[in-house]
């Protein structure tokens, strides 16, 4: 589904970002393959995007607030 969503975003010329989730439970070789595939797609001639990783480590024990999330 990633390719279809990226195709729509490129056609509409809107900014694109990808979030890879559940990396803590994913086998390392699967994560590496997923990231390599995504980078290969982004570097293709028709796409011409420069992929880069943004890493954010948030140490929740330093926060005064409690994290919350809503699920449906």
C-alpha positions as CSV (number, residue, x, y, z in Angstrom):
1,X,0.0,0.0,0.0
2,X,3.0,2.3,0.5
3,X,3.6,2.6,-3.2
4,X,0.0,3.5,-4.0
5,X,-0.1,6.2,-1.3
6,X,3.3,7.6,-2.4
7,X,2.0,7.7,-6.0
8,X,-1.0,9.8,-5.0
9,X,1.1,12.1,-2.9
10,X,3.6,12.6,-5.8
11,X,0.8,13.3,-8.2
12,X,-0.7,15.9,-5.9
13,X,2.8,17.3,-5.2
14,X,2.4,17.2,-1.4
15,X,5.2,16.6,1.0
16,X,5.7,13.0,2.0
17,X,7.0,11.3,5.2
18,X,6.9,7.7,6.3
19,X,6.7,6.4,9.9
20,X,8.0,2.9,10.5
21,X,6.3,1.5,13.6
22,X,6.7,-1.4,15.9
23,X,10.5,-1.5,15.4
24,X,11.0,-2.8,18.9
25,X,9.2,-6.1,18.1
26,X,10.4,-6.4,14.5
27,X,13.3,-8.7,13.6
28,X,16.4,-6.7,12.7
29,X,16.7,-8.3,9.2
30,X,13.1,-7.4,8.4
31,X,13.6,-3.8,9.5
32,X,16.7,-3.4,7.4
33,X,15.0,-4.9,4.4
34,X,12.0,-2.6,4.8
35,X,14.1,0.5,5.1
36,X,16.3,-0.5,2.2
37,X,13.2,-1.1,0.0
38,X,11.7,2.2,1.0
39,X,15.0,4.0,0.2
40,X,15.2,2.3,-3.1
41,X,11.7,3.4,-4.1
42,X,12.4,7.0,-3.0
43,X,15.6,7.1,-5.1
44,X,14.0,5.9,-8.3
45,X,14.2,8.3,-11.3
46,X,10.4,9.1,-11.3
47,X,10.3,9.9,-7.6
48,X,13.6,11.7,-7.1
49,X,13.3,12.1,-3.3
50,X,16.3,12.2,-0.9
51,X,15.5,9.9,1.9
52,X,16.8,10.7,5.4
53,X,16.2,9.2,8.8
54,X,14.9,11.3,11.7
55,X,15.5,9.6,15.0
56,X,13.7,10.9,18.1
57,X,14.4,9.4,21.4
58,X,12.1,10.6,24.1
59,X,12.8,9.6,27.7
60,X,9.3,9.6,29.2
61,X,10.6,9.3,32.8
62,X,12.0,12.8,32.6
63,X,8.6,14.3,31.7
64,X,6.2,15.6,34.3
65,X,3.1,14.6,32.3
66,X,1.8,11.1,31.7
67,X,1.6,10.0,28.1
68,X,-1.9,9.3,26.8
69,X,-3.2,7.8,23.6
70,X,-6.7,7.2,22.2
71,X,-7.6,4.1,20.3
72,X,-10.8,3.2,18.5
